[in-house]
């Protein structure tokens, strides 16, 4: 356990940030799973809606500093490539 006052505060802050970041990442992960299931079942209309909301969540996570910009760009690119492949068929 921290002894100094500033170390105690830093611990409180990191616990609070961990909870907030985990909630955001869990929400994104559940949307990614839904998207993946829709892609495998070839339901393009529902997948477009999930992709739109997932893109917004990705962008917000970057602006809040939860995820890195390049990671989100890579994930969005892969997501859209899969979606476009389903739409083309």
N, C-alpha and C positions, 0 to 999 in steps of 0.2 A: 504494500500500500504506500502511496506517496506520503511524504512527510511535510514538504513545503506547501504553502497555500497555493502558489501558482501551479504546482504539479497536481494538486487536488482538482483545481479548476480545469486544467487540461484534460484530466481523466473524465470529468463530468461532460465536457464538450465532446470528447471523442466517443463516449457512449451514446450521446444524443445524436451525433452525426451518423454513427453506425446504424442506429435504428432507422433513421430517415433514409439513408442510402439503401439499406436492405429492403425496405418497403418498396422503394422505387424499382430496384432491380428485380424483386419478386414479381411485381406487376408486369414488367417487361418480359420476364421469362414465361409467365403464364400466357401472355399474348403471343409470344413466339411459338409456344407449343400449339395453341389454337390454330395459328397460321399454318404451321407444318401439317397438322391434321387435315385442314381444308385443302391444302395443296395435294396431299396424297389421295384425297377423295375427289379431287378435280372439281371442286366447287369454286369457280372463279369469282362469282358475284360476292359471296360472303368473304372470300379471301381479300378482295379489293377493300372492303370496309375495314377489316382487321389490319391490313397493311397501312391504310391511311392513319388509323389511330396509333398504330405501332410507330410509324414515322414521327408523329407528333410527340409521343413519349420519348423516343430516341433524342429528338432535338431538344426537348426540355431537360433531359438528363445531362446533355452536354452543356447547356447554358447554366445548370446548377452545379456543374463540376463533379457529377456522380460518375460519368463515363467519359472516356477520352474521345476526341473528335474523330481521329482516324479509325478507331474501333467501330464507332457508330456508322461512319461512312462505309466501311467494309461490310458490316451487317446489313445496312440498307441496300447496298448494291447487290448483294447475294439474294436478298429478299425479293427485290424487284426483278432480278433475272429469273428467278423461279416463277414469279407471278406472270411475267411476260411469256414464258415458255408454256404455261397452262393456257393463257389467253390465245396464243397462236394456234393451238390445236382445236 
